[in-house]
Structures are given as structure tokens and as C-alpha cells.
Amino acid sequence: MINVETKIHDNFSVEFKIGFVPQNKNEDNDFKINTWLFIPNSLDINPSNYGKDQFYRDVKSNIRLITPQFTLDNIVGKTSIPFIKLVKHTREYIVNPSLKNFTKFEYHIKMLGAICKSSARNLTYKITSSHNAKNICKWSKSYIDNAEDIITTYRSYKINQIFEDNEAYKPLVYADEYLSQTFEMYSFRIINKINDVLKHKDKYQKYDTEIVQSLIKLKKSFLDFLVKEKDYQSQHNFLFIKSANDKNNRNVVYRYSLLKKFIESDMYIKLHKKQDAFAIRQVLYGISAGMAMVFATVIAFSVKWKYGSVSLPLFIALVISYIFKDRIKEFMRVFFDIKITSKYYDDKAAINISKSKVGWVKEAVEFIKDKNTPKEVLKLRNRSSLLQYENEIFDEKIILYRKRVFLDGEKLSKHGAYKTTGINDIMRFHLNRFVQKTDNPVLNLQFINKDNEIDLAKAQKIYYINIIMQFIYNNQFEYKRFRIVFVRTGIIDVQDENNIN
């Protein structure tokens, strides 16, 4: 199974989170993703000024294991699986502080933090995307109750009070700080949602006086929790946001980024890329050089046989043969590159978990023409008649980005203390190059107002990049369409196929 989630990561980048979940648990799993990017001609992105190197610099891809799926109430209490595992391996390390036991001890601290983050994020998204006031109330209460219970359980068990100055036990402190900031961050988002429900009741279903009272009480519970966390952070010298203190606040952001990287470090998979089909390329390049040399040698021998060993015609023939030899060699290299690109990939990398190879990933990119684009994709692109006329004059450029992922289901399922369901490819597409030749983001336009007088209005000068993704797995084909809406100053929206007009 392949699933994809997309969001705006920052002003100039879009994030695609693509999940590869093997259905064949004890067999090989082969995933393919073909992505067509339709680039307006006005952006001046074409093969002559935007090559493979530039594209790969603009696309940042991180592959990581999918976090084990737990709901927040599955983590509550000392009898929950993450706490049982953490307590067990902490005790083993205290009894025998070997490197092997430390690795397991640290791993389970990180996993507890990662699982809590994932669970809190999922429930928060469920709350903030709902329009049912009763569900928002119920789920918010579940969040705050479980968050308080998890933190209380962790801190009652946490032994950093004893080993506060012992570096070996610092991971326990780091996880404590990370959990505090994580639950705090999502609590603010839920409070904002509660405020919205209380302020705009007409937007929500199941809205009544009882729900209002419950939401008001819940808001107070969240605020009490945040105040308590702030006091705890202050007592334990954790960084936290302060009013009008830019230096401190940027250090808080930086610190949380470091903590996040520490907690999730065991989830990420390092890839060492190398050129795909390297040996085949070298053989074909050798053939190109050989064919060019054969041509030059035939010319040289022919002229020498007719005019003798030293003559002006021989000199001229050698010069001409050298020129054509060089061009033939380059032409054949380009010809073979085109053939290789259509069959092979630009680079490949092994997917290794704990020094065990569980699969590989390959990727390739190229500009293609309309005639080389599948009809299904062009149909999904759905160019308007006006745009089609423009395309006949100023052709829309098409970039095809191919990715293939292979996973050994049996090896993957045996990895780690938690069941590994698959991997996520977190791909960020940066648009900095694409906005360089765009117009001013806002235009001043004149119009006739309701009083029949000339007036001024502002309008954004927007651009679109349409993206069609094709997912292939177990002989099943699925398509997804997205559209990035942006101006010179950044991305406005990322629309999926359900809301593109």
C-alpha cells in the first residue's frame, strides 16, 4: 500500500509524506511512483537551465521508519507496552551498564518519545479538523487526561533525580524535556480550536449549553496544565518561551529541534547514493568511443592508401576525422544516455536498518514532451481550452520524476522491539528557483465601483504547478492530483484533486 499526505512546510517548500506499507509480509514488495510536474512556460524552467543536479538540490528526501501506532490512551499507565519496555531495559542497564544495554536503554527512551509525539499529533489533528462540537469536547478531554497521566507516570518513574549529574542517564532528562514541550505545543493548538468553537458556534454541529460549559472547563484544565508545565520547566532549567526575549526564544526553537532529532534519530535511515547501472554505462560509453575510433581509423587508412603516408590530403583527412570522431563519440553518449534513462535510474541507495539490508530505493528525473506523457495523466492534468491554446504557443514544460522502492517484507517485520509496518519517504520540494522570474505578487487594478466611480483594488498574481502522481503496487494503479498555488513571496496553498477548480 502507498499513501500520501501533503502540506506546506514553509513559505517556499511543500512536503509530501509518502508511506510505503508492505502487504506481502513474508515476500518482496516492489513500489513505484511516477510524478509529473507541469511547469508554466512563464517560469522559464527548461532543460537548458534546469538540469538533474538542480532538481535534486531542490528536492530533499528523508526516509524513516513509520512510528509504531498507538493512541494516547494505549500509552497511559505503567502497564502500557512502551513503559514496560522502558522500565525493563532501564533496570538491565542499571544492573549491567554495558554498551549493549545502554543502546537498548536509549532506544526505548527515544521510542517512548516518538510514540507520544505521533499519538499526540494524530489526536490533535483529529480535534482541530472536526466540526462536531461534541466530538471536539470528548477528544480534547481524552487528550488532556492522557497527557497528564503519561507525563506523571514518566516523572514518577524517571530516575534522573538520582542520576542528575550522570551523563549516561541524560537521555531520560532529554525525553522529559521533549515530552513537556511536545504536549505543550499541541495543547496550545487545541486551546485555539476550543476558542474557535466558543466564538463561532454556527460552524459546529452538536452545539448546546452543556457542551459550552464543558469546553470552558476544558479550556481551564488546559491552561492549568500549561502553567504547571511552565513551572516544572523553570524548576528543572528547561528552556521555555518568554515575553520580549528574542535570544531566549530562538534558543527554545533551536533546542526543541535538537531534542526532536535526538528522539527520532533511530527512526531515520541514512542513504548512501551511488549511480545506478554504473557498469552498463561504462560499457556503453566504451562502445561509443570504440565506434568513433573505428570511423577515424577507416578514414585515415583510406586516405593513406590512396595518397601515401605523408601528404596534404592525409593531413586534412586526419583533422576532419578527428572532428567527426569527437562528435560521433558525444552523439553516441547522448543516445545511450537517453536509452539508459528510460530503462534505468539516475542513482540508487540501499535501505539498511541496524546494518541489515531490507531494501533499496532508486530515483530518476527528466524533461519529457506531451507525446511521451500517458493519456491518463494528460486527462487528469485537465488543461482548460484557453490554457490549451497557450500551450500550443508556449508549451508547458513537463518534468517526470520516477522513484522505485523495494522492501523485503520478512526482514522488515523482524526489525526492532516494535513491529515495523513500513517506511515513510518525507520529500520536500523547494520552489526558490521557480519564483525567481515571477511578477510582483500584488497588482493594483482599477475598476468601476457600486457608485459608478473609478476605484482601486488589489489582486494577487498567482502561478500554478500541477502535479500528478501515479502509484503502482501489486499490479494496482492509483493516481493523485495536486496543485501548488504560489506568488513571488511564497506558497499560498496546496490543493488536492478534491478541491481544484
Protein Blocks (a to p, Z undefined) as FASTA:
>chain_A
ZZdddddfblmbccdddddddfblmbccdddddddddddfklopafklocfklmmmmpcc
ddddddddddfklmgojkbmklmmmmmmmmmmmmmmcfklmmmmmmmmmmmmmmmmmmmm
mmmmmmmmpcbfklmmmmmmmmmmmmmmmmmmmmmmpmklmmmmgmklmmmmmmmmmmmm
mmmmmmmmmmmmmmmmmmmmmlpghiafklmmmmmmmmmmmmmmmmmmmmmmmmnopacd
dehilklmmmmmmmmmmmmmmmmmmmpccdddddehklmmmmmmmmmmmmmmmmmmmmmm
mmmmmnojbdfklmmmmmmmmmmmmmmmmmmmmmmmmmmmmmmcfbdcdddeehiafbdc
ddddddddfklpcfklmmmnopafklmmmmmmmccddddddddddddfklmmmgojbdcf
bdcddddddfklmmmmcccfbdcdddddfkopacdddddddddddddddddeehiacddd
ddddddfkbcfbdcdfklcZZ
